[in-house]
Amino acid sequence: MGKTALVVGATGLIGRELVEQLLEQERYDQVWIVVRRSKRWSHPKLHEVVGFEGMDEALPHIDDVYCALGTTIAVAGSRQAFKHVDLDLPLEVARVAKRHGATRYAVVSAQGASLRSPFFYNRVKGELENGLKVFGFEHLIIARPSLLLGDREEFRLGEKAAEVVSRPLQPLLLDKLPDAAPIQALHVARALIMAAEEGQGIEVLTSGMMQRMSQ
């Protein structure tokens, strides 16, 4: 029998790519997603749980977790609401998934994630990374992408402006500073899935590494 994957943040930029690519993977027989509202996506491998409150009872045995949960303070409305999405929920998913047998957890963090960062966003991502290490997953994969490229359902002015400014510099950045170059969401998803095929311990993927893996 094949494996079972769990994806949270499935409706976001990287999450959508993860779901699409995981459904094509022969090593997974089932792909479960947890969403706030039903998406009514149709695929024989795909199963949906509506609401994080009910995931513990609804989920089957889980092998691999892919966490792409994330928002912004502007969208969330406050720092507390932001931390709920970017810190509390990913840690709760880890607790539930561990009880359901998960041995591998792949998470989208951020470039510059650190408890010592002067930026609130990066400090929260640093808290997340440290918090996940406590669970003792056999393989913890931490992706630290730079500016993400792709079609979001929500408009983010700051990211769109940065994308426009950095686009002409993309070839130079890829050559000289690959970890600083913007990266397509599909490449992040592809790298996470590749990394989750084997390996153990704590694995950190920078943008440059993910660019090379997805080529």
C-alpha positions as CSV (number, residue, x, y, z in Angstrom):
1,M,0.0,0.0,0.0
2,G,1.1,3.6,-0.7
3,K,1.5,6.4,1.8
4,T,-1.0,8.9,3.1
5,A,-0.2,12.6,2.9
6,L,-1.8,15.5,4.9
7,V,-1.8,19.0,3.5
8,V,-2.7,22.1,5.5
9,G,-2.8,25.5,3.9
10,A,-4.1,23.7,0.7
11,T,-5.8,26.8,-0.7
12,G,-2.7,29.0,-0.6
13,L,-0.1,29.7,-3.2
14,I,2.2,26.8,-2.3
15,G,-0.6,24.6,-0.9
16,R,-2.4,24.4,-4.2
17,E,0.8,23.4,-5.9
18,L,1.4,20.8,-3.2
19,V,-2.0,19.2,-3.6
20,E,-1.8,19.1,-7.4
21,Q,1.7,17.5,-7.4
22,L,1.0,15.1,-4.6
23,L,-2.1,13.7,-6.4
24,E,0.2,12.8,-9.2
25,Q,2.7,11.0,-7.0
26,E,2.5,7.2,-7.2
27,R,3.9,6.8,-3.7
28,Y,0.7,8.4,-2.2
29,D,-2.6,6.5,-2.3
30,Q,-4.4,9.2,-0.3
31,V,-4.1,13.0,0.0
32,W,-6.0,14.6,2.9
33,I,-6.5,18.3,3.2
34,V,-7.9,20.3,6.1
35,V,-9.7,23.5,5.0
36,R,-11.9,26.1,6.7
37,R,-14.6,25.8,4.0
38,S,-15.3,22.9,1.7
39,K,-13.5,23.3,-1.6
40,R,-15.5,20.4,-3.3
41,W,-12.4,19.4,-5.3
42,S,-12.9,16.0,-7.0
43,H,-10.2,13.4,-7.3
44,P,-10.2,9.7,-6.3
45,K,-7.2,10.2,-4.0
46,L,-8.4,13.4,-2.4
47,H,-10.2,13.6,1.0
48,E,-11.3,16.7,2.8
49,V,-11.8,17.6,6.4
50,V,-13.6,20.9,7.1
51,G,-12.4,22.7,10.2
52,F,-9.3,22.2,12.3
53,E,-11.4,21.4,15.3
54,G,-12.5,18.0,13.9
55,M,-9.3,16.8,12.3
56,D,-8.2,14.6,15.1
57,E,-11.3,12.5,14.9
58,A,-11.6,12.6,11.1
59,L,-8.0,11.8,10.0
60,P,-6.8,8.3,9.2
61,H,-3.2,7.1,9.7
62,I,-0.9,9.8,8.3
63,D,2.6,9.2,7.0
64,D,3.8,12.7,5.7
65,V,2.6,16.2,6.6
66,Y,3.0,19.2,4.3
67,C,2.2,22.5,6.1
68,A,1.9,25.6,3.9
69,L,-0.2,27.6,6.4
70,G,0.5,31.3,6.3
71,T,-1.0,34.8,6.2
72,T,-0.1,38.4,6.8
73,I,-0.9,40.7,9.7
74,A,-2.8,42.9,7.3
75,V,-5.0,40.0,6.1
76,A,-5.3,38.4,9.6
77,G,-6.2,41.7,11.2
78,S,-3.8,41.6,14.2
79,R,-0.6,40.1,15.4
80,Q,-2.5,37.7,17.6
81,A,-4.6,36.5,14.7
82,F,-1.4,36.2,12.5
83,K,0.3,34.0,15.2
84,H,-2.7,31.8,15.4
85,V,-2.4,30.9,11.7
86,D,1.4,30.9,11.3
87,L,2.3,29.4,14.7
88,D,-0.5,27.9,16.7
89,L,-2.2,26.0,13.9
90,P,1.0,24.4,12.4
91,L,2.0,23.2,15.9
92,E,-1.5,21.8,16.6
93,V,-1.3,20.0,13.2
94,A,2.0,18.5,14.3
95,R,0.5,17.3,17.6
96,V,-2.5,15.7,15.8
97,A,-0.4,14.2,13.0
98,K,2.1,12.7,15.4
99,R,-0.8,10.9,17.2
100,H,-1.9,9.6,13.8
101,G,1.5,8.1,13.1
102,A,3.2,10.8,11.0
103,T,7.0,10.5,10.9
104,R,7.7,13.3,8.4
105,Y,6.7,17.0,8.6
106,A,7.5,19.4,5.8
107,V,6.8,23.1,6.5
108,V,7.1,26.3,4.6
109,S,8.9,28.8,6.9
110,A,10.6,32.0,5.6
111,Q,14.0,33.3,4.6
112,G,15.5,35.0,7.7
113,A,13.4,33.0,10.2
114,S,15.0,33.4,13.6
115,L,14.0,34.0,17.2
116,R,16.5,36.9,17.2
117,S,15.2,38.6,14.1
118,P,14.2,42.3,14.5
119,F,11.2,41.6,12.4
120,F,8.0,40.2,14.0
121,Y,7.2,38.0,11.0
122,N,10.6,36.3,11.0
123,R,10.5,35.8,14.8
124,V,7.2,34.0,14.6
125,K,8.7,31.7,11.9
126,G,11.6,31.1,14.2
127,E,9.2,30.1,17.0
128,L,7.5,27.8,14.6
129,E,10.8,26.1,13.5
130,N,11.9,25.6,17.2
131,G,8.5,24.4,18.2
132,L,8.4,21.7,15.5
133,K,11.8,20.4,16.5
134,V,10.3,19.4,19.9
135,F,8.0,16.8,18.4
136,G,10.9,14.6,17.3
137,F,9.7,13.8,13.8
138,E,12.1,11.3,12.1
139,H,12.4,13.9,9.3
140,L,11.6,17.6,9.7
141,I,11.9,19.5,6.4
142,I,12.0,23.3,6.7
143,A,11.7,25.4,3.5
144,R,12.9,28.9,3.7
145,P,11.8,30.5,0.5
146,S,12.6,34.1,-0.5
147,L,10.0,36.2,-2.3
148,L,7.3,33.8,-3.6
149,L,6.1,34.1,-7.2
150,G,2.7,32.8,-8.5
151,D,-0.9,33.6,-8.7
152,R,-2.4,34.3,-5.3
153,E,-6.2,34.3,-4.6
154,E,-5.6,37.4,-2.4
155,F,-3.7,40.5,-3.5
156,R,-0.7,41.5,-1.4
157,L,0.6,45.0,-2.4
158,G,4.0,44.7,-0.8
159,E,4.8,41.4,-2.4
160,K,3.5,42.5,-5.8
161,A,5.6,45.6,-5.7
162,A,8.7,43.6,-4.7
163,E,8.0,41.1,-7.5
164,V,7.8,43.9,-10.1
165,V,11.1,45.5,-8.8
166,S,13.0,42.2,-8.6
167,R,11.8,40.6,-11.9
168,P,14.5,42.4,-14.1
169,L,17.2,41.3,-11.6
170,Q,16.1,37.7,-11.5
171,P,18.8,36.3,-13.9
172,L,21.6,38.1,-12.0
173,L,20.2,37.0,-8.6
174,L,19.9,33.4,-9.7
175,D,23.6,33.5,-10.8
176,K,25.2,35.5,-8.0
177,L,22.8,35.3,-5.0
178,P,20.5,32.3,-5.6
179,D,19.1,32.4,-2.0
180,A,17.9,35.9,-2.5
181,A,16.2,35.4,-5.9
182,P,12.4,35.2,-6.0
183,I,11.2,31.6,-6.4
184,Q,8.1,30.1,-8.0
185,A,5.6,28.5,-5.6
186,L,5.6,25.3,-7.8
187,H,9.3,25.0,-7.3
188,V,9.0,25.2,-3.5
189,A,6.3,22.5,-3.6
190,R,8.3,20.3,-5.9
191,A,11.4,20.5,-3.7
192,L,9.4,19.7,-0.5
193,I,7.9,16.6,-2.1
194,M,11.4,15.5,-3.4
195,A,12.9,16.0,0.0
196,A,10.2,14.0,1.7
197,E,10.9,11.0,-0.4
198,E,13.8,10.0,1.8
199,G,16.1,11.4,4.4
200,Q,16.0,11.9,8.2
201,G,16.8,14.5,10.8
202,I,16.3,18.2,10.3
203,E,16.7,19.4,6.7
204,V,16.7,23.1,5.8
205,L,16.0,24.1,2.2
206,T,17.0,27.6,1.0
207,S,15.7,29.2,-2.1
208,G,18.8,28.4,-4.0
209,M,18.7,24.7,-3.0
210,M,15.0,24.5,-4.0
211,Q,15.7,26.1,-7.4
212,R,18.4,23.5,-8.1
213,M,16.2,20.6,-6.9
214,S,13.3,21.6,-9.2
215,Q,15.4,22.0,-12.4
